[in-house]
Amino acid sequence: MFLKDIISRSEAKTAGIKRYFTGNRCKHGHISERKVSNGECVDCSRAGTAAWAVKNTEHVREYKIKYRSDKKHEIRAYEAKYRIDNLDNVRIYQAKYFKKYYAYNREKLLNYQDGYRADNGVKVKGYAAIYRATPEGHAIRLKHTSKRRALKRGHEINWTNEDHENVKRLFQEAARLELQTGVKYHVDHIIPLSRGGDHHPSNMQVVTAAYNMTKGSRTEEEMRKRAA
């Protein structure tokens, strides 16, 4: 916080404020807040800390490693909460970061993936099969398949955090019903994509695969007329 009003060191101390502001330059020419504890200019303190860190990089690195080790549970909880509260921004950042990282390290990543699969083929297939058998894994696979089909048809997908969660719940429900009943379920577009419908949760519903195959590119209204 930068104090706009003039306040003396004694006044700040009485008010319980950690910084004060005189409006005068420090000996290094900064017009900045000063610390109540020692009267030091905040800008001078930051510059000194940065200079010390440059000269003591190994010490700083060891301190950061120890700090993250000692506070790992608190840090993970904070990071998880941040991702939930800022999911849209996190996804935008990750898309930009991973795209750039992949562009610079494409060969390295592909070689690593090929090598790992070659050395651990049975393990990879086993993990994949186990995950696909779970309701969540089955739902994610169906969700991605549906998204790819929509993109191939030229549909833009600009979902909010709430949209992502709603679509995820639809596919989880379809996967749950399929695993529970043994009957195959689909997430159907109420207005088909081929008829101008959007790939959006407001245009999606969980139906049996048999109904979806019969429905084809028809709308719900056309299906009701067909059944009448």
C-alpha positions in Angstrom: 0.0 0.0 0.0 1.4 3.5 -0.9 0.5 6.2 1.5 -0.7 9.3 -0.3 -1.1 11.4 2.8 1.8 12.8 4.8 2.2 11.0 8.1 5.1 11.1 10.5 6.9 8.1 12.0 5.5 8.7 15.5 1.9 9.1 14.1 2.2 5.9 12.1 3.6 4.1 15.2 0.7 5.3 17.3 -1.8 4.2 14.7 -0.3 0.8 14.4 0.8 1.3 10.8 4.1 -0.4 9.7 5.0 2.4 7.2 5.0 6.2 7.1 5.4 8.8 4.4 7.1 12.2 4.7 7.1 13.2 1.0 10.8 13.9 1.2 13.5 12.1 -0.8 15.8 9.6 0.9 19.6 9.8 0.7 19.4 7.8 -2.6 16.7 10.1 -4.1 13.6 7.9 -3.6 10.3 9.5 -2.7 8.8 6.5 -1.1 7.3 5.1 2.1 9.6 4.3 5.0 9.5 1.6 7.6 8.4 2.5 11.0 10.7 -0.1 12.6 14.0 1.4 11.3 13.2 4.4 9.2 14.5 2.7 6.0 13.2 3.7 2.6 11.1 0.9 1.2 12.6 1.3 -2.3 16.1 1.2 -0.8 15.2 -2.0 1.1 13.9 -3.7 -2.0 17.0 -2.8 -4.0 19.2 -4.1 -1.2 17.3 -7.3 -1.0 17.5 -7.9 -4.7 21.3 -7.2 -4.7 21.8 -9.6 -1.8 19.8 -12.3 -3.6 22.0 -11.9 -6.7 25.2 -12.4 -4.6 23.7 -15.3 -2.6 21.8 -17.3 -5.2 22.7 -20.7 -3.7 21.5 -19.6 -0.3 18.2 -18.3 -1.8 17.7 -21.5 -3.7 18.2 -23.6 -0.5 15.9 -21.4 1.4 13.1 -21.7 -1.2 13.5 -25.5 -1.3 13.3 -25.7 2.5 10.4 -23.3 2.7 8.4 -25.3 0.1 9.2 -28.5 1.9 8.1 -27.1 5.3 5.0 -25.5 3.9 4.1 -28.0 1.2 0.6 -28.7 2.6 -0.3 -25.0 3.0 1.1 -24.2 -0.5 -0.8 -27.1 -2.2 -4.0 -26.0 -0.5 -3.5 -22.4 -1.6 -2.6 -23.4 -5.2 -5.7 -25.7 -5.4 -8.0 -22.9 -4.1 -6.4 -20.4 -6.6 -7.0 -22.8 -9.5 -10.7 -23.3 -8.5 -11.3 -19.5 -8.0 -9.4 -18.6 -11.2 -10.0 -21.6 -13.5 -10.6 -19.6 -16.7 -7.4 -17.6 -16.3 -5.4 -20.7 -15.3 -6.6 -22.5 -18.4 -5.7 -19.5 -20.6 -2.2 -19.3 -19.0 -1.7 -23.1 -19.3 -2.7 -23.1 -22.9 -0.2 -20.3 -23.8 2.6 -21.8 -21.6 2.3 -25.4 -22.8 1.9 -24.3 -26.4 5.1 -22.3 -26.2 6.9 -25.0 -24.2 5.9 -27.7 -26.6 7.0 -25.6 -29.6 10.5 -25.3 -28.0 10.7 -28.9 -26.7 8.7 -30.9 -29.2 11.3 -33.4 -30.2 12.4 -33.9 -26.6 8.8 -34.5 -25.4 8.0 -36.9 -28.2 11.2 -38.9 -27.7 10.5 -39.1 -24.0 6.9 -40.2 -24.5 7.9 -42.8 -27.1 10.7 -44.1 -24.9 8.5 -44.3 -21.8 5.8 -46.2 -23.7 8.3 -48.5 -25.2 9.8 -49.3 -21.8 6.4 -49.4 -19.9 3.9 -50.5 -22.6 2.1 -53.0 -20.4 2.0 -50.6 -17.5 0.7 -47.7 -19.6 -2.1 -49.9 -21.2 -3.0 -51.2 -17.8 -3.3 -47.7 -16.2 -5.3 -46.5 -19.2 -7.7 -49.4 -19.1 -8.3 -49.0 -15.3 -8.9 -45.3 -15.7 -11.3 -45.8 -18.7 -13.3 -48.2 -16.6 -14.0 -45.6 -13.9 -17.0 -43.3 -14.3 -14.7 -40.3 -14.4 -12.4 -41.7 -17.0 -15.2 -42.9 -19.2 -16.9 -39.5 -18.9 -13.7 -37.6 -19.8 -13.1 -39.8 -22.9 -16.7 -39.2 -24.1 -16.4 -35.5 -23.4 -13.2 -35.2 -25.5 -14.7 -37.3 -28.3 -17.7 -35.0 -28.4 -15.6 -31.9 -28.4 -13.4 -33.2 -31.3 -16.5 -33.9 -33.4 -17.8 -30.4 -32.7 -14.5 -28.8 -33.6 -14.4 -30.8 -36.9 -17.8 -29.3 -37.8 -16.4 -25.8 -37.3 -18.1 -25.0 -34.0 -16.4 -22.5 -31.7 -16.2 -23.6 -28.1 -16.0 -20.6 -25.7 -17.1 -22.1 -22.4 -17.0 -20.5 -19.0 -15.9 -22.3 -15.9 -19.6 -23.1 -15.1 -20.1 -24.5 -18.7 -17.2 -26.8 -18.3 -18.5 -28.1 -15.0 -22.1 -28.6 -16.4 -20.7 -30.5 -19.5 -18.6 -32.6 -17.2 -21.6 -33.5 -15.0 -23.6 -34.5 -18.1 -20.9 -37.0 -19.3 -20.4 -38.3 -15.8 -24.1 -39.0 -15.5 -24.1 -40.8 -18.9 -21.1 -42.8 -17.8 -22.6 -43.6 -14.4 -25.9 -44.8 -15.9 -24.0 -46.9 -18.5 -21.9 -48.6 -15.9 -24.8 -49.0 -13.5 -27.4 -50.4 -15.9 -25.3 -51.9 -18.7 -27.3 -49.9 -21.2 -25.2 -47.5 -23.4 -25.9 -43.8 -22.9 -25.0 -40.8 -24.9 -24.9 -37.0 -24.3 -27.1 -35.8 -27.2 -27.4 -32.4 -28.8 -31.1 -31.4 -28.5 -30.7 -29.4 -31.7 -28.2 -31.4 -33.8 -25.0 -29.7 -34.7 -25.8 -30.4 -38.4 -29.0 -28.4 -37.9 -27.2 -25.4 -36.4 -27.3 -26.4 -32.7 -24.5 -25.3 -30.4 -22.0 -27.5 -28.6 -23.1 -26.0 -25.3 -24.5 -27.5 -22.1 -27.8 -25.7 -22.7 -28.2 -27.8 -25.9 -27.2 -31.1 -24.4 -29.1 -34.0 -22.7 -28.4 -37.5 -21.5 -30.3 -40.2 -23.5 -29.9 -43.8 -24.3 -27.7 -44.7 -27.2 -30.6 -46.4 -28.9 -32.7 -43.3 -28.7 -29.8 -41.1 -30.0 -29.2 -43.4 -33.0 -32.9 -43.3 -33.8 -33.0 -39.6 -33.4 -30.1 -39.0 -35.8 -30.2 -35.4 -37.1 -33.8 -34.9 -36.1 -34.9 -32.4 -33.4 -36.9 -33.3 -30.3 -40.0 -31.8 -31.9 -39.6 -33.9 -35.0 -39.1 -37.0 -32.8 -42.4 -36.3 -31.0 -44.2 -35.9 -34.3 -42.7 -39.1 -35.5 -43.8 -41.0 -32.4 -47.4 -39.6 -32.6 
